[in-house]
Amino acid sequence: MATHVRGGRSTAATVVRMIGTVLALILVARILFLLLGANPDNQIAATVGRWADTVALWFINLFDTGNHAFSVLLNYGLAAVFWLVVTGLIARLLYRAG
């Protein structure tokens, strides 16, 4: 029975980590599209931009460095790190709970 419970906790922890990874990848894609000069009117770039704006929460415009590309890198990069850390901590708690 203990093996079944551990397996369930492991699965929940894995799902939470995967969610954090997907959120971070959306933010990194936004950064890369900007740095690589993607057309902002392109459907993919625009959709990723909208998703990233939603996922970045309060990190949008947190720092204004005077350089738009560096500000986006800093703000969205911090948001990506935030999601990886928070979901990692939640996953660890889920795995240890029981």
C-alpha positions, 0 to 999 in steps of 0.5 A, spaced: 500 500 500 505 504 501 508 503 494 501 505 491 501 512 495 508 514 494 507 512 486 501 517 487 505 523 490 511 522 485 506 522 479 503 529 482 510 532 483 512 530 476 505 533 474 507 540 478 514 540 475 512 539 468 507 545 469 512 549 471 517 547 466 512 549 461 510 556 464 518 557 464 518 555 456 513 560 454 517 565 458 523 563 455 520 563 448 518 570 449 525 572 450 528 568 444 523 571 439 524 578 442 532 577 442 532 574 435 527 579 432 521 575 430 516 579 427 511 581 433 505 580 428 506 573 426 501 569 429 506 564 433 510 570 436 503 574 438 500 568 441 506 566 445 507 574 447 500 574 450 501 567 454 507 570 456 504 576 459 499 572 463 504 568 466 509 573 467 504 576 473 507 582 476 514 581 473 512 585 467 515 592 467 518 590 474 525 593 472 526 598 466 533 598 464 532 603 458 534 598 454 527 594 451 531 587 450 535 587 456 528 589 460 524 583 457 530 579 458 531 581 466 523 581 467 521 575 463 527 571 465 525 572 473 518 570 472 521 563 469 526 562 475 520 564 479 515 559 476 521 553 476 522 555 484 515 555 486 513 549 482 519 545 484 518 547 492 510 545 491 513 538 488 517 537 493 512 538 498 507 533 495 512 528 494 514 528 502 507 529 504 503 523 506 
